[in-house]
Amino acid sequence: MSYNLDTYFIQHPHEYDPKRLYSQNNADWQYRVDHDRLRKDRLNRLREQMKARDVGAIVVYAGANVRYATGSYQGNWKYNINIRYAVVPASGDPVLFETAGSDFHCAHIDLPWLGNNNIRPAMTWQWAEGAVPHMVGKMVGGIVDVLKENGLQKERIAIDNLDMAALRGFQDAGINITDGWPIMSAARVIKTRDEIELLKMASSIGDAAMWKIKNEWLKPGVREREIEAKVHEFMLERGCEIIYDIIVASGGNTSPYRRWATDKMIRQGDLVIVDINAVGPGGYFIDFVRNFKCAQKMNQQEIDLYKEVYESMYAGIEQLKPGNTTADVVSKFPKYDDDVYGTCTLQQFAHSIGLTLYEGMWMSRGYSMKYPAEIKENMYFAIETFAGHPRLRQTSRLEENVLVSKDGPVVFTQMEHMEEKIGRAHV
């Protein structure tokens, strides 16, 4: 069963406070992350969005969508190769189609909440060469069986991801298909109570890794890839599921900003940009950036760049309030290539994060001022800015993770910004 938390003393929801951190392990003496409630709340959000769009069921292939709907996970390698999928009726039980063999048997052991009849063998069709049409027919046939069992074969059916062979298969079966991504995005962009707790845990691990970089690992002679490797090891030890990517850019690799680590040696006086992207406990992401100076103090130009990035980022953060729009946020960002090309550079922007690094909503000066979207309570964003001016020897970049609470933005990434760089203490 689910419980309500008594907040008379703390005066606000536990999940809203970055300093109130649950252990990753459950215990008999404290109510922590409730994974049964997490699964039910996510499924209910998905059903609400299906019903709001008059959809009878959704078929999901993307790994994070399968996990969101069913609570199943069998490794990151299976996330985006279409070898497992699920059918979620708007008013019925989800049916997981899992890879046949040992994976199928593990699913029956691991997922009792689905029920044995709701775990069925997946038909793998991609890369089957001459057998592709045959295997597509078997895959679609299994899905049609679920639709018939729920009386939905004549209803609109949403699908999140299709290749051309699968599209033809659904069309040949006479299924009335529609785009499922808006449904999944609308469900996932608003976080549940337990999702927020898991995002907070992920932030705490990222913060600790960033402190290690600044205070222990960043020294002249260390290579960018060595910093990356140390972050991998530390974060896996502290409970992350996988490390998605660790960007380490130093010295000239910050101008233009090279968004991947190399074997370049870090020199004394280098600015170093570190972007941590990892999957924390329960599958929820941490994605944030800090900017350091190796073995020297920043000069005035570097301090000015850091302040420019910090102040524009926090000006955007201040706009992350329920009722504001994405236009309010991006209006605080400096002009950049988003303005020049009318697209999102992924450098002066904000993006929703959760079970994936990018989900739900992106904000960019390339389009958000003309096409604003509403910001709502319990959205969760990574917001990042950049000072990538031409002809600079080195540049600066920062990023925070922020919850949109009913009272405004709450920054979950707690790694400090140095007082001498921003002109005041970071709170």
Secondary structure, DSSP 8 states (H G I E B T S, - for coil): -------TTT-S-GGG-TT----SS--SSS----HHHHHHHHHHHHHHHHHHTT-SEEEE-SHHHHHHHH-----GGGTTSSS-EEEEETTS--EEEE-TTHHHHHHHHH-TTT-GGGEEE----TT-GGGHHHHHHHHHHHHHHHHHHTT-TTSEEEES---HHHHHHHHHTT-EEEE-HHHHHHHHTS--HHHHHHHHHHHHHHHHHHHHIIIII--TT-BHHHHHHHHHHHHHHTT-SEEEEEEEEEGGGBTTB--S--S-B--TT-EEEEEEEEE-GGG-EEEEEEEEESSS---HHHHHHHHHHHHHHHHHHTT-STT-BHHHHHTTS---HHHHHTS--SSSEEEE-SSSSS-S-EEETTTTTTS--B--TT-EEEEEEEE--TT-SS-EEEEEEEEEETTEEEE-------HHHHSS---
